[in-house]
Amino acid sequence: MKPDSLPIFEQVKAAAQVPKGIPLLRLGFRPFYIGGALFAALVVPLWAAIFLGSVQLAPNASPLLWHAHEMLFGFAVAIIVGFLMTAGKAWTGLATPRGPALGALALLWLAARVASVVGPYALYAVLDMALLPLVAAVLVNILLRSRNHRNLPLALILALLASANLAFHLAVMGVLQVPAITPLYAGLALIVMIESVMAGRVIPAFTMAVTPGLRLVAVVWIERVTLGATALGLALWVFAPASIVGLVVLALASALHVRRLLRWQPAVTLKRPILWILHASYAWIPVGLALLALAQTGLVPVSSGVHALAAGATGGLIIGMITRTARGHTGRPLMASKAEVLAYALVMSAAVLRVLLPLVAPSSYGYALVGAAAAWSAAFVIYLWMFTPWLMSTRLDGKDG
């Protein structure tokens, strides 16, 4: 039957399914996953080279602050934005930015990354602070219009992330009299909270979906206590001096996350790499919280806990989700290839090298940093090599998105 011989409502439905515009700008995950992965592959080796004195580059902030800020508000935020603008459409059925609007958001993100090393600081700060409020406004708009109040806290966290970013820039410029690292710690804490909330939704659901007969029922009050203890422990770490109270709350939060993970039955996922990477990455959250607890006593450096949460949990969950969601939204099967499994292993190896090796062999710090940077970069190069052609092409099933 020819399209023009179909009933009018069928013609409208068929027309709505026809992809419009260039594939790269049809849905948020496409440009932001490519941009975030490329940035991750380049900036970590660059930071290692700067730290070891092999490269002389003077970014706008001190090299350490630049590295910490760009990994959070450059890399992680790019992936979060791409994910939320994609998930937001699925949650609400309403359109998120696409075409020129999406391209403008991606270029805004890119311009801030470039300005961080070559532009005047004021320009860098303005460009960098613009993206998150815009995305938060988009998310609030579609959530309110669709009455999807359940996901409004995610928009609130985006607004808080934007506030932390503003505080960072004001601190660097001397307007706000706080250590510039404090807002960055706050940003990491907020990202960990996003991960804790989203992991509680998707990891048990994904695990049950591929394990016949498995039922994972969350105990609501325990979930709330886990998230509450995590938020309180991270707030004490960021804003309060080291204390026994901080140690106890962070240790409690770590134990609650261990309990949570064990309830999700991680052992049943060992033959499904696209799922075990999420369990393995989530395990870095209790590790990071435990290390921050120990850091309250000075037994371990704060950077160990920071990198457990940033490289292990955030990096691992990102590589797991950007492979899984990109496969799903390009119409491909949810089965990881050997290349993807290698990328997963490389990110986990980078976290081990960066977090654990310096703890057991402090004299190996330089080697650990180089090895971690190489493994991390290789993982995201693999992602780019495999997924860039898919993200720049129409879905296999011909649908829009």
C-alpha positions in Angstrom: 0.0 0.0 0.0 1.4 3.4 -1.0 1.7 6.0 1.8 -0.9 8.3 0.1 -3.5 5.5 0.1 -3.2 5.0 3.9 -5.9 6.5 6.2 -5.0 10.1 7.2 -4.1 9.2 10.8 -1.7 6.5 9.5 -0.1 9.0 7.2 0.5 11.4 10.1 2.0 8.5 12.2 4.2 7.4 9.3 5.4 11.0 8.7 6.2 11.4 12.4 8.5 8.4 12.2 10.6 9.8 9.4 14.0 11.0 10.8 14.5 14.7 10.3 17.7 16.6 10.2 21.3 15.3 10.4 21.6 12.2 12.6 24.2 13.8 14.9 21.7 16.4 16.1 18.5 14.3 16.4 18.8 13.5 20.2 21.0 14.8 23.0 23.1 11.7 23.6 24.7 11.8 20.1 26.8 15.0 20.2 27.4 15.0 23.9 28.6 11.4 24.1 31.0 12.0 21.2 32.2 15.2 22.7 32.5 13.9 26.3 34.4 10.7 25.2 36.8 12.7 23.0 37.4 15.1 25.8 38.1 12.3 28.2 40.5 10.6 25.8 42.5 13.8 25.4 42.5 15.7 28.6 43.6 13.0 31.1 46.9 12.2 29.3 47.3 16.0 28.8 46.9 16.5 32.6 49.4 13.7 33.3 51.9 15.3 31.0 51.4 18.8 32.6 51.7 17.3 36.1 54.9 15.5 35.3 56.4 18.6 33.6 56.5 17.1 30.1 54.1 19.7 28.7 54.1 23.4 29.5 50.5 24.6 29.3 49.0 27.4 31.4 45.3 26.9 31.6 43.1 29.7 33.1 43.1 28.3 36.6 46.0 26.4 38.3 46.7 23.1 36.5 45.2 21.1 39.4 42.0 23.1 39.6 41.7 23.1 35.8 42.0 19.3 35.8 39.5 18.8 38.6 37.0 21.3 37.1 37.2 20.0 33.6 36.8 16.4 34.5 33.6 17.3 36.4 32.1 20.2 34.5 33.6 19.3 31.1 33.6 15.5 30.9 31.0 14.3 33.4 28.5 17.1 32.8 28.7 16.5 29.0 27.6 12.9 29.6 24.9 13.8 32.2 23.5 16.4 29.8 23.4 14.0 26.9 21.8 11.3 29.0 19.1 13.6 30.6 18.1 15.2 27.3 17.7 11.7 25.9 16.0 10.1 29.0 13.8 13.2 29.4 12.2 12.6 26.1 11.6 8.9 27.0 10.2 9.8 30.4 7.8 12.5 29.2 7.1 11.8 25.5 8.0 15.5 24.9 10.7 16.8 22.6 14.0 17.9 23.9 16.4 20.2 22.0 17.4 18.9 18.5 18.7 20.2 15.3 20.2 23.8 15.5 19.1 24.1 19.2 21.0 21.0 20.2 24.0 22.0 18.0 24.1 25.3 19.8 24.2 23.6 23.2 27.0 21.3 22.1 29.0 24.2 20.7 28.5 26.1 23.9 30.0 23.2 25.8 32.8 23.0 23.3 33.5 26.7 23.4 33.9 26.6 27.2 36.4 23.7 26.9 38.5 25.7 24.4 38.3 28.9 26.4 39.5 27.1 29.5 43.0 27.0 28.0 43.2 29.8 25.5 40.6 32.4 26.4 40.4 35.2 29.0 39.1 33.9 32.3 35.9 36.0 32.2 34.9 34.6 28.8 35.7 31.1 30.0 33.6 31.5 33.1 30.6 33.0 31.2 30.6 30.2 28.6 31.1 27.5 31.2 28.3 28.7 33.5 25.7 29.0 30.7 25.1 25.3 29.9 23.7 23.8 33.1 21.0 26.4 33.8 19.8 26.1 30.2 19.6 22.3 30.4 17.9 22.5 33.9 15.3 24.8 32.4 14.6 22.4 29.6 14.3 19.5 32.0 12.0 21.4 34.4 9.8 22.5 31.5 9.1 19.1 30.1 8.8 17.4 33.5 6.2 20.0 34.7 4.3 19.8 31.4 4.1 16.1 31.6 3.4 16.0 35.3 6.5 13.8 35.8 7.2 15.1 39.3 9.2 12.0 40.2 12.2 13.2 38.2 12.1 16.8 39.3 14.9 16.2 42.0 17.3 15.6 39.1 16.6 19.0 37.7 17.2 20.4 41.3 20.6 18.6 41.4 21.4 20.2 38.0 20.6 23.6 39.5 22.8 22.9 42.5 25.6 21.8 40.1 25.3 25.1 38.3 25.5 26.9 41.7 28.7 24.9 42.6 30.2 25.9 39.2 29.3 29.5 39.8 31.0 29.3 43.2 34.1 27.8 41.7 34.5 30.6 39.2 33.8 33.3 41.8 36.4 31.7 44.1 39.1 31.6 41.4 38.4 35.2 40.6 38.7 36.2 44.2 35.1 37.4 44.5 34.1 34.5 46.9 36.4 34.0 49.8 36.4 30.2 49.9 39.0 27.6 48.7 38.3 27.0 45.0 38.5 23.2 45.6 35.5 23.3 47.9 32.9 23.9 45.1 34.6 21.2 43.1 34.2 18.7 45.9 30.5 19.9 46.1 30.2 19.2 42.4 31.6 15.7 42.8 29.2 15.0 45.7 26.2 16.1 43.6 27.3 13.8 40.8 27.7 10.9 43.2 24.1 11.6 44.4 22.9 11.5 40.8 24.6 8.2 40.4 23.2 6.8 43.6 19.7 7.7 42.6 19.9 6.5 39.0 21.8 3.3 39.9 19.0 2.4 42.3 16.5 2.6 39.5 18.4 1.1 36.6 20.8 -1.5 38.0 18.3 -3.8 39.7 15.8 -3.3 36.8 18.5 -4.3 34.2 19.6 -7.2 36.4 16.0 -8.6 36.7 15.4 -8.1 33.0 18.1 -10.7 32.1 17.7 -13.1 35.0 14.5 -15.1 34.8 12.8 -15.5 38.2 14.9 -12.9 40.0 13.0 -10.4 42.0 14.8 -7.5 43.6 12.4 -5.5 45.8 13.7 -2.3 47.3 13.0 -1.6 50.9 11.9 2.0 50.7 13.0 3.2 54.1 16.4 1.6 53.7 16.8 3.2 50.3 16.0 6.6 51.9 18.4 6.0 54.8 21.1 5.0 52.3 20.7 8.2 50.2 20.2 10.4 53.3 23.4 9.0 54.9 25.3 9.5 51.6 24.1 13.1 51.3 24.9 13.9 54.9 28.3 12.2 54.8 29.3 14.0 51.6 28.0 17.4 53.0 30.1 16.9 56.1 33.2 16.1 54.0 32.7 19.1 51.7 31.7 21.8 54.2 32.8 20.7 57.7 36.2 20.2 59.3 37.4 16.6 59.6 35.7 15.0 62.6 34.7 11.7 64.2 31.1 12.6 63.2 32.1 12.8 59.5 34.0 9.5 59.8 31.0 7.7 61.3 28.5 9.0 58.8 30.7 8.3 55.8 31.5 4.8 57.1 27.8 4.1 57.7 27.0 5.3 54.1 29.7 3.1 52.7 28.2 0.0 54.6 24.7 0.8 53.4 25.9 1.0 49.8 27.6 -2.4 50.2 24.4 -3.8 51.5 22.5 -2.2 48.6 24.9 -3.7 46.0 24.8 -7.2 47.5 21.0 -7.1 47.3 21.2 -6.5 43.6 22.9 -10.0 43.2 26.0 -8.9 41.2 27.2 -12.5 40.8 24.4 -13.2 38.3 25.8 -10.7 35.9 29.3 -12.1 35.4 28.5 -13.5 32.0 26.9 -10.2 30.8 29.7 -7.5 30.7 27.3 -4.7 29.7 25.6 -5.3 33.1 28.6 -6.3 35.3 30.3 -3.0 34.4 27.5 -1.2 36.2 27.8 -3.3 39.3 31.6 -3.1 39.4 31.5 0.7 38.9 28.8 1.1 41.6 31.1 -0.8 44.0 33.5 2.1 43.8 31.0 4.3 45.6 31.3 2.5 49.0 35.0 2.2 48.4 35.2 6.0 47.9 33.1 6.8 50.9 35.2 4.4 53.1 38.4 6.2 51.9 36.9 9.6 52.6 36.0 8.3 56.1 39.6 7.2 56.6 40.7 10.6 55.3 38.9 12.2 58.2 41.6 10.7 60.4 44.5 11.5 58.1 45.2 7.8 57.5 44.8 8.2 53.7 44.9 11.2 51.4 41.6 12.8 50.4 42.6 12.4 46.8 42.2 8.6 47.2 38.5 8.9 48.0 38.0 11.6 45.4 39.4 9.4 42.6 37.6 6.3 43.8 34.4 8.3 43.3 35.5 10.2 40.2 37.5 7.7 38.2 36.1 4.4 39.6 32.4 5.2 40.1 31.8 8.1 37.7 34.2 6.9 35.0 32.9 3.3 35.2 29.2 4.2 35.3 29.7 6.5 32.4 31.5 4.0 30.1 28.8 1.4 31.0 25.9 3.7 30.4 27.2 5.4 27.2 27.7 2.0 25.6 24.3 0.6 26.7 22.2 3.7 26.0 23.9 4.4 22.7 23.3 0.8 21.6 19.6 1.0 22.6 19.0 4.4 21.0 20.7 3.5 17.7 18.6 0.3 17.4 21.4 -2.2 18.2 21.3 -5.2 20.6 22.2 -4.7 24.2 25.2 -7.1 24.1 28.7 -5.8 24.6 31.4 -6.6 22.0 34.9 -7.7 22.9 36.1 -4.1 22.2 33.5 -2.7 24.7 34.6 -5.3 27.3 38.2 -4.2 26.8 37.1 -0.5 27.4 35.3 -1.6 30.6 38.4 -3.4 31.8 40.6 -0.4 31.0 38.5 2.1 33.0 38.4 -0.2 36.0 42.2 -0.7 35.6 42.7 3.0 35.5 40.8 3.4 38.7 42.8 0.7 40.5 46.1 2.2 39.3 45.1 5.7 40.3 43.5 4.9 43.6 44.9 1.7 45.1 48.5 1.5 43.8 49.6 4.8 45.4 48.1 3.6 48.7 50.2 0.4 48.8 53.3 1.7 47.0 53.5 5.5 47.4 56.8 5.7 45.6 55.1 4.4 42.4 52.8 7.5 42.1 54.3 8.7 38.9 54.0 5.3 37.2 50.5 4.9 38.6 49.4 8.3 37.1 50.9 7.5 33.7 49.4 4.0 33.6 46.0 5.2 34.7 46.0 8.0 32.2 47.0 5.6 29.4 44.3 3.0 30.3 41.6 5.7 30.7 42.4 7.3 27.4 42.6 4.0 25.6 39.1 3.1 26.9 37.5 6.2 25.4 39.4 5.9 22.2 37.9 2.4 21.8 34.5 4.0 22.4 35.0 6.7 19.8 36.3 4.2 17.2 33.3 2.0 17.7 30.4 4.3 18.4 31.2 7.5 16.5 30.0 6.0 13.1 26.8 4.8 14.9 26.1 8.1 16.6 26.5 10.0 13.3 24.2 7.7 11.4 20.4 7.0 11.3 19.2 4.3 13.7 19.3 0.8 12.3 15.6 0.5 12.5 15.1 3.8 10.6 13.3 5.5 13.5 13.9 9.0 14.6 16.1 9.7 17.5 
